[in-house]
Amino acid sequence: MTQLKILQDQSDKTETLRLSPQEVAVIESLRALRFGSVEVVLHQGRVTQILRSERIRFETA
């Protein structure tokens, strides 16, 4: 399990959450994208698939 510390809005309180490998994979998929989407498929409350669709944008000449 990976730990994630969350700083709550406008307070000095932090909360530590334990993340499963699947939750870490979702976060990593989100961070890896610049443009696109991430679809998380669940089965009985568990992550079974992560689908990542990435768009590559080119500057118009």
C-alpha positions as CSV (number, residue, x, y, z in Angstrom):
1,M,0.0,0.0,0.0
2,T,1.1,3.5,-0.8
3,Q,0.4,6.4,1.6
4,L,-1.0,9.7,0.4
5,K,-1.0,12.8,2.5
6,I,-3.7,15.3,1.8
7,L,-3.5,18.9,3.0
8,Q,-7.0,20.2,3.7
9,D,-8.1,23.6,2.4
10,Q,-6.8,26.6,4.4
11,S,-5.8,24.6,7.5
12,D,-2.7,22.9,8.7
13,K,-4.4,19.6,9.2
14,T,-3.2,16.7,7.0
15,E,-4.9,13.4,6.5
16,T,-3.0,10.2,5.5
17,L,-4.7,7.8,3.2
18,R,-3.5,4.3,2.3
19,L,-3.9,3.7,-1.5
20,S,-4.2,0.4,-3.1
21,P,-2.0,-0.4,-6.2
22,Q,-5.1,0.1,-8.4
23,E,-5.7,3.6,-6.9
24,V,-2.0,4.5,-7.5
25,A,-2.3,3.3,-11.1
26,V,-5.4,5.6,-11.6
27,I,-3.5,8.6,-10.3
28,E,-0.4,7.8,-12.4
29,S,-2.6,7.5,-15.5
30,L,-4.1,10.9,-14.8
31,R,-0.7,12.5,-14.2
32,A,0.8,11.0,-17.4
33,L,-1.8,12.7,-19.6
34,R,-1.6,16.2,-21.0
35,F,-4.8,15.9,-23.2
36,G,-7.1,13.0,-23.2
37,S,-9.2,10.9,-20.8
38,V,-9.0,8.2,-18.3
39,E,-11.8,5.7,-17.9
40,V,-11.9,3.5,-14.8
41,V,-13.9,0.3,-15.0
42,L,-15.2,-1.2,-11.8
43,H,-16.7,-4.6,-11.1
44,Q,-18.3,-5.1,-7.6
45,G,-16.5,-2.0,-6.3
46,R,-13.0,-3.0,-7.5
47,V,-11.0,-1.5,-10.3
48,T,-10.7,-4.1,-13.1
49,Q,-9.5,-1.9,-16.0
50,I,-8.0,1.5,-16.6
51,L,-8.4,2.8,-20.1
52,R,-6.3,5.8,-21.1
53,S,-7.0,7.7,-24.3
54,E,-4.3,10.3,-25.2
55,R,-4.6,13.1,-27.6
56,I,-1.6,14.6,-29.2
57,R,-2.1,18.2,-30.4
58,F,0.0,19.9,-33.0
59,E,0.5,23.6,-33.6
60,T,-1.2,24.8,-36.7
61,A,1.2,26.3,-39.2
